[in-house]
């Protein structure tokens, strides 16, 4: 009976009935998500262990983002010119497989700089991969599909206790080198397998034919007409604003959370996987139990509650005393319960508010704006962290307040505009 109920769960039903490109993308995603989520929590403390300073870590984040701006500028044109499938395959291999090898043997700032330069190309495949996923997927299934993608990465949480044991036994640096080599093998396998499972989308074939005799520069130059289309679409502008806020918040969280916990709150590095395990398990539960119930709701209203929960989480983190393990657990669980409403529903908003015919170039413009606004905050966060390690999170709190307000007023605006006029 329990098994029967499980198979009737919306996410399981979506997983069983997937066909086409979405099947290839979702089914192979754990091969990328698991290794990434195993090493991501420790990147900053790995850099610290190899002699980098807070400001150098922040500088690397900003350099990476500036280069991502460059590649984002061309991502729509490259995706249209060479196709969603081919672009995704080639750029994935360059932007993830190669950096994993560089990170595995890193010795100083220069190694991380080289890896950041190559890794920045992932912004191209972010666009082409997104088109592969969304084009041809039923809008009603989008929340479920995005939930499954996030869940595929969170499966790594089941292995984080092993990471904790490895760090305790072999220390941080050798463990990280092994995790990066593991990531190289897993991610490369994912790119090869997914490429065999997907086909070029119908819209991709159309755009490849339309751009066959055009140069990349010509395709890019036509983006000014697409920009005008974006500026005349209030829903897309609101979505872009939310993308900027979430992008800055994510960068600060990924870059400085582990530094905050280990350096200011005096938590041993070997305990970090336990906190990530608690957060990931909470997120898994919410993706599995709560998000399917929100598939048909206005995305902005749950996002307000998500932003509010994140604000409370950071307020706890910056106001507790060193060694407060229990309160750190409370903060990460609150974060794990709040972030799914922001991430999944923002992805749904993007898919629904972007015009299908020009999806690649509109997404390139939106990502370009997001990265341009986000890129200085790695350096800004690094400078703040050297003064006081709570300051980057105080900045994030103010941004999330703005995000909650934007989602709230956008929701009210949508309600007013859709009410009958009699």
Buried (B, 14 or more C-beta within 10 A) or exposed (E): EEEEEEEEBBBBBBBEEBEBBBBBBBBBBBBBBBBBBBBBBBBBBBBBBBEBBBBBBBBBBBBBBBBBBBBBBBBBBBBBBBBBBBBBBBBBBBBBBBBBBBBBEBEEBEBBBBBBBBBBBBBBBBBBBBBBBBBBBEEEBBBBBBBBBBBBBBBBBEBBEEBBEBBBEEEBBEBBBBBBBBBBEBBBBBBBBBBEEBBBBEBBEEBBEEBEEBEBEEBBEBBEEBBEBBEEBEBBBBBBBBBBBBBBBBBBBBBBBBBBBBBBBEBEBBBBBBBBBBBBBBBBEBBBEBBBEBBEEBBBBBBBBBBBBBBBBBBBBBEBEEEBEEBBBBBBBBBBBBBBBBBBBBBBBBBEBBEEEBBBBBBBBBBBBBBBBBBBBBBBBBBBBEEEBBBBBEBBBEBBBBBBEBBBEBBEBBEEEEEEEE
